[in-house]
Amino acid sequence: MELKTIKKTTKELILEITGETETLLNPVAEVLLDYDDVDYASYMSDHPESKKRRLYIRVKKGKPEEILKKAVKQLEDEIKTFSKSFVSKSKSKK
């Protein structure tokens, strides 16, 4: 994965992500949209076969990069919790 900052202001952040698809970007955008401080969050691509995607974030308050870090951390925690639950359930069925 390669990240490139396209635009960064006090209220907006646009990142170009190469080598990732909607599988990663959709959950990130969904978590961002759950935050009251986020005005808009989405990802886009110029073409379905393109390997480049752009993640766009606009915030009402706070720093967009800090809110993105918070969203990524939340997803990481959710995946760890899911993994622990799955492993636990898998062991109990043996």
Secondary structure, 3 states (H helix, E strand, C coil): CEEEEEEECCCEEEEEEECCCHHHHHHHHHHHHHCCCEEEEEEECCCCCCCEEEEEEEECCCCHHHHHHHHHHHHHHHHHHHHHHHHHHHHHCC
